[in-house]
């Protein structure tokens, strides 16, 4: 019998909701819309896998923060006694997360601009750097609470629209069932599989969650509240993600997705001519929210790994925030197609993911770190399965990319000779 009432549990919703708001961004909309348009319901299993994996891994992260009152970065830095292994781990994780965040924020800014450009008809590579400067000012000032709450409300409205639209489109339930519970990887879909996983299981969210959980709850007795927050919030995020893919599979099968106007096609059954404007505002809200969270993910990671303070009072923390946003501004100003840039950032995160998952599962399995609150056998098993699957998918993608590069060099060689 729980000692907490439903009122207590509802009040507990917070850190988990922040994680959901972080991964329901332009990447989720773009990845799932493209997946539904190109492969129908076939990749729904990746949404189920990603949602379950995110719940398990974020629970580990929150538990680590609550029990130890430290972040994941400290856990990684303190897990290994061998100095060489310790340094290798710190730099490997640090470089991986910072690289991922740099790519991720470029996609966030491009996605934010993608939404806004439909309304004011200005090119995304011009809008994105301007939005980046605004984000830079917000990050430098360090006061995000009110803005994040407003953006979360806007993202929630978008979620309601997608779920409602999914119901209105009357999708094929048997195809949904088979796509969800019978994993398949259609030809040419490996990039999309990794993109969906990368947009849901976001490596830097583990670091954000440990920090926010330890600030919210101070006693292991409150782990039940943290679990409720995680189960409810992330399951909701999984439903939103599935709704986007399913709606796209019904309404956009075979449609080439290039702009926000293309994405809005799937909302026309519900919103008619206003679909373009509603989706544009939703993407703008989701992108800006993610763009604010992304540099914090990098800063929280490095703060834990190198012993910095977790706020802008530490200049190293502040400079990291600024540099990540500047890299995002440069990346989003290139003029690449915003949808392609968003998908590439999710793809890169999918490559980085197994590195961070291995360290997370290993750290939270250590008795010396968590004592009786360490991972049980089921949690460890699921965690290692996620790591192995992520590693296999990431390796397959790298092999595919290397083959493509090899083909290009072979073509150039024979052409020039």
Secondary structure, 3 states (H helix, E strand, C coil): CCCCCHHHHHHHCCHHHHHHHHHCCHHHHHHHHHHHHHHCCCCHHHHHHHHHHHHHHHHHHHHHHHHHCCCHHHHHHHHCCCHHHHHHHHHHHHHHHHHHHHHHHHHHHHHHHHHHHHHHCCCHHHHHHHHHHHHHHHHHHCCCHHHHHHHHHHHHHHHHHHHHHHHHCCCCHHHHHHHHHCCCCCCCCHHHHHHHHHHHCCHHHHHHHHHHHHHHCCCHHHHHHHHHHHHHHHHHHHHHHHHHHHHHHHHCCCCCCCCHHHHHHHHHHHHHHHHHHHHHHHHHHHHHHHHHHHHHHHHHHHHHHHCCCCCCCCHHHHHHHHHHHHHHHHHHCCCCCHHHHHHHHHHHHHHHHHHHHHHHHHHHCCHHHHHHHCCCHHHHHHHHHHHHHHHHHHHHHHHHHHHHHHHHHHHHHHHHC
